[in-house]
Amino acid sequence: MSSKFEKWLNKEYSFTTAFVYLLSFTLLFILFTFIGKISLTNFTTSLLQWDANWYHSIVTEGYSFQEKVQSNSGFFPGFPYLWKILHLNPLGISIINFLIFLVSFSWLASYLKASNLKALLILTLPSIFFFYVPYSESLFYGLTIWAIINWKKEKWKWVFISFVLLSLVRPSVFFLIPAISALLLFNHKKLHFLQILLLLSALILGTLLGFYIIGNATGNIFAYSESQSNNWNHLFSLPSFPLTTWRGYRILWLDAWAFYSALIIAFYSLIWGISYFQKKIKHINDEILFISFIYISMILLYVLFFHLKEDNSTSILSMNRYLFCNPFLHYILFKHLFNVEVNQKNIRILSAILVITLIVFGFPYSNVVELNYIQSLFFFAGFIGFILLQTIPLLKRKYTILYLLILATNIILQLYLFQGYLKGNWIG
């Protein structure tokens, strides 16, 4: 391995890294087009799949609410209203989304003085393709990064504004309020009670504005909540095992990987809390990191307790998008990649979390959807190998060759999932 290349990987992030990612993406895109996996015929319209279709219907037809069937009132207005203002076709808004994400990501990576390698490991996560299709991920990401950096700089006016705006894009109040409120629970002294109250009010204000816009457009102020609960089946229920997802084994590896990652974060959040109350931790050094851990833990609880059931199993559909496209996860990764000590304690913890993940998805007592029992065993064996590979960047050791293998594997998977999305396959 060239020492110059290794030095570049460990250098502080610059836009050269974004160029390397874009070049790799472009070359793979050309390759996928050449072998017929991606068709440029009707490429623009093929970007309108799943949620993108709902957003596009808001842009072209406005909001509508139907009591007994799914409708676009189950989506918040921030992204589709921006799309409408810009008067762009699906390809145009996808390019804007990609630029918003890349600029925001670069801003965060530069601010945190992250290495090129850390940045590439995040940029090549398979689910990152959601940032360059007509979904709300990029706008939410950009506003959240704006909030994070202004929080770090203690520019509270801009944090307030960004909280209002990001709550118009997605009702994140249900995740951020517990995360920020926990700062009070942990007797955090740096932020005054009134400051936290003001930030919480910004989240509530943005969410209420979202409810009002949808309600005013449909004539039903509860259109969003009724659509989510009655037609999208987001109601409280105890989880049923084994967990499942849409499209069976084709996406289970991805959503299960996201579940495993969220479970690691939730576990260390719990350890953090216990250590604090036992006085082993006296203060919170990084409020954003603290909020990020709680936010991701809330996603895990949401998926387990508020997701629909299929054949008496809780579905974790979209878990990969919720997690791998999340700015708070990226913040955690920037802080903790290559940071986990390789010792017996951490190996036991990570192994136990992997075993729990396998059990809740049915190993070895249940078949994976669309696979027989023997095929399921092979699937889980492959999944274990894949997870072990993806866990390596967490460890405080140097495995440059394996890092390159992970980068190559993940960006190919990213393009593979993207071409699947373009064909109308469910990804998240």
N, C-alpha and C positions, 0 to 999 in steps of 0.2 A: 504494500500500500504506500503510495507516494506521501512523503512527509508534508509536502506543500498542500496536498489535498486534505490531509488530516488537520493541518493548521487552519485551512479555510473553514472546515466543518466546525471548528471550535472558536472561530472568530465571532465577534459581535455581529448581530443581524444587520444586513443592509438590503437595499432593493435588488442587489445582484442575486440574492437568494430567491426573491420573488420571480426574477427573470429565469432562473434555473428551473423553478417549478413550472412556470408558464411554458418554457421550451419543452420540458419533458411531457407536459400535458398535450401540447400541440403535436409533437411527434407521435405520441400514442393515439391521438385523435385521428391523425392522417392514416396511421396504420389500421385502426379499427374501421375507418371508412374504406380503405383499400381492400380489406378482406371481407367487406360487406356487413360488418356488425353494426355500423352506423350509416344510415342513408341520408344524403343531403336533400333528397326529394321530400318536399313538405316538412323540412327540418323545423321551420318556425312554428308551424301548427303542432308538430309533435312535442314541442316543449310544454304544451297545455295538457298535462296529465294530473289526475287526482286533485289535490288541493289547488293547484294552479288553475284548473277549470273553474273552481268555485270563486277564486279571486277575480278571474277574468269576467265571470258573470256579474260580479259587483261593479266592475269597471264599465261594462257595456249596458247592463240592464238595471243596475241599482240593487238595493237590498230587497229581499222578499222573505216572508215567513210562512211556512206551511206546517200546520199543527201535527200532521201524522206522517210526514215524510221529510227526509233530509233537505235542507235548503241552505242558502249562503248566509243566512242570519247567524250561523254558528261560527262566523269568522270576524275578527276585529277589523276596524276600518283603516288603520294607519297605512298599511301597505297598499291595498287596492285604491285608496284615495290618492296616494302619491302617484301610483301608476296612471290613474285617470288624469291627473294634472299634467303629467309629462307627455301624454298622447303618444305613447310608444306601443309598438307591436310586441308580441311575446319575446322575440329575439332581442329587441332593444332594451326591454326591462331586464332581461337576463344579463345582458352586458353591464347595465348599470348595477345590478346586484353583485356581479363579480367584482366590479371596481370598488363598490362600497366595502365589500368584505376584504379585498386585498389591501386597500388603504388602511382600514381599521385594524386589521391584523398586523400590518407593518408598524402602525403607530404603537400598538401594545408591545410588540416584540422589541422595537427600538427603545421604548420607554423603560422596559424591564431589563434592557441590555442582554437579551437572550442570545444564545449561540445560533449559528446557522443550522446546526444539526437539530436542535430542539425545534426550530421553526419548521424545518422540512418534515420532521416526524409528525407534526400537527397538520401541516398543509396536505400531506398525502393520506390522511385518514380517509378511508373509503367513502364515508358519508358526506365529505366536504362538497360533493357535487351539488348538494341542495343549495349551496350558495350561488350557483350559476344557472338556476332555473327560476321560473316565476313563483317563488315561495317568499314568505315574509322573513325567512331566516336572516338574510343579509341586513335588512333594515334594523331588525331587533339587535343584531350583533353590533352594528355600527353605533347605535344609540347607547348600548350598554358599555361599549369600550369608551365612548365619550364620557359616560357617567363615572366609570372606574378611574380614568386618568384625572378627571377633575376632582374626584374624591381624594385621590392621592395628593393632589396639589392644594386641597382644602378650598376649592372654589365652589362653595356650596350653592351659589345662585345657579350655576350651570348644571350642577348635580340635580337640583330641583327641576329645572327645565327638562333635562334629559329623562328623568324619572317619569314626568308627565307624558312625554312623547313616546317612550318605550312601552308605557302602559296602554297607549292607544294602539300600538302594533300588536301586542299580545297581553292578555290579562295576567301578567306576571305577579300581580299583587298577591296571589295565593302562594307564591314561592318566596318572593322577596320580603313580604311583611314578617313571616316567621324568622327569616334569616337576619333581618335588621333588628327586629325586636329582641332576638337572642343576645344582642350586644348589651341590652339593659339587664337581662337575666344574669349575664356573666359580669355584672357590675363594671362595665367598661367605663373608664373615667375620662378618656380623651374627648369623647363626644358628649356634649351637654344633652340632657333629657329633651329640651326644646328643639335641639337640632334634629334628633332622631324623630321626634314627633312631626317636625316639618317635612322630613324626607318620607315618612309614612303617609302623610297627607298628600304629597305629590303623587305617590303610587295610587292612592284611593281616588284622587281627582282625575287622573288619566283613565282609570278603569271606569269610573262613573260617566265620564265623557264618552267613552266607547259604548257603554250601555245606552246612553242617551241617543247617540247618533244612529245606532241600529234600531232602537225603539221608535225614534221619530220617523225613520224611513219606512218602517213596517207597520206602524200604528200599534205596536205592542212593546211596552217598555221592558218586558221580560223575555223578548224574543230570543236573545242570545242564550240565556240560562235555560229556557225551555227547549230550545233547539239542541243544546249540548246534552241535557239530561234525558229528554224524551226520544230524540232522533239519533243522537250519537252515542247514547248509552253510557254517558259519564256520570254514573251514580255510585254512591258508596256501597261497597259489598266486601265481604271478607274474601281474600284470595283463594282460588281453587287450583289445586295442583294435579298434574304437572302443568307448568306454564306453557303457553303456546304463542304463536304469532301467525300472521297471514302468510300464505304461500309456503307453509311448512318448512322443510329443511333448506329451501333455497334462500330464505332470509333468517332462519332460526340462528344460524352461526353468528350473524351480524348483531341481531337483537340480544342474543345470549352474551355475546362479548360486551355489549353496552351494559347489560345487567350486571355482569361480573365486575366491570369497572366501577359502576355506581355502588355496588356492594362494598368494594374496597374503601371507597370514600366515606360511605355511611359508617363503616366499622371504625375507621380512624376518627371520624367525627365523634362517635360515642366514646372512644378512648380519650379523646381530647376533653370532652365534657367531664368525664369521671376524674381525670387528672386535675382539672381545674378545681372541682369541688373538694378534692382531697388535698388542695393547696400545693400540688406538685407543679402547677403552672400558675404564676401569680398575675400575669396580665397578657393581653392579646397584642402581639407585636404588629400584626398585619390584619386590619379589619376586613379588607377585601378577600383575603384568603379564608378568613373565618366565615364570611358571608357565602363564599363560593362553596365551601364544604357543606354548609347547611342547605344551600339552594339545590345542590345535586342530590343530597339526601331526601329532600322534599320531592324531587322528581321520582325517585325510587318508590316513595310512599304513594305518590299519585298513581303511578302505573299499577302498583299492587292492589290498591284499594278503590280506585275510581275508573278502572278500565273495564271494557265490556268482556263478557264471557262467551266462549265458543265451545260447544260440546262439553259444558261443565268445567272448562279450563279457563283461567284468566289469561287474556291475550295481552301481550306486551307490545303490540304493534306500534311502530314509530319510535320505539325506545332508542334505536340507533340515531335517529335524527334529533330527538330530544337531548341526547347526551353529547354525541361527537360534534354537533354543530353549535354547542353551547359555549358562549364566551367565558362563563365561569369555569367550565372544565378546562378551557385553554389556559386560563390564568393559573389554575392548579398545576397543569402540566409544565408550564414555563417555570414554575417554582420548584416542582418536585421530580421532574425527569432526572435520571442519574443521581437520585438523592437518597434512595432506600438502601440502608446498610444490608449487606449480605451476611446475615447471621441466622442462627437457628430459630430465634423468635420470629423474625419477619418471614422466613421460609415456611414456618409452621402456619403463620397467619394467612399468607397467600395461598398455601396449599389447602387450608381449611375452607377458605372462601371459594376456591375452585371446586372443591368437593360439594359444598352447599349448592353452588350454581348447577352442577351436574345433576344433583338429586332433585332440585325443584323443576328441572326440565325433563325429568323422567328416567334418568339413568340410575340403575339398570332395570327398573321395574316396568317401563312403558316404552311403546314404540314412538318414534318421531312421526309426525303426520306425513303420510304418503310413503313411508318406509316400513318394511317388515322388521322383525326384531333383530335379525342378523345384520341387516343394512344399518339399523339404528346404532348397533354396537360399533360398526366401522365409522359411522358418522361421528359419534362421540369420541372415538380414538383420534380421529383427525382434528376434531375441535380442541381436544386437550393439547395436541402438538401446536396448533395455531395459537392458542392462548398463551402457552409457555413462550413462544416466540415473541408475541406482542407484549409480554410482561418484561422482557429483557431491558428495554430502555428505562424502566423505573429503577433499575439496580445501580448501585454506586460502583460500577466496574466498567472497564472499557472493552467493548466488543465491536470494533469498527466494521468488520466484515458482516456481522449479523445485523448491524444498523443498516447497512447498504441493502442487505437482503430484505429487511422489513420495508425500507423505502420503495424498493422495486416492486415488491409484492403488493403493497398498499395502493400505489398509484395505478397499477394495472387493475386492481379491484375497483378503484374509484371510477375508472373509465368503463369497466365492465358493468358496474351498477348504473352508470349514466346511460349507457346504451340500452340497458334493460328498462330504465325509466322511459326513454324515448319511444320504446315499443309498447308502452302502457302497462308494464309490469309493476306491481306494488313493491316499493322499497321501504317507504316510511312516511 
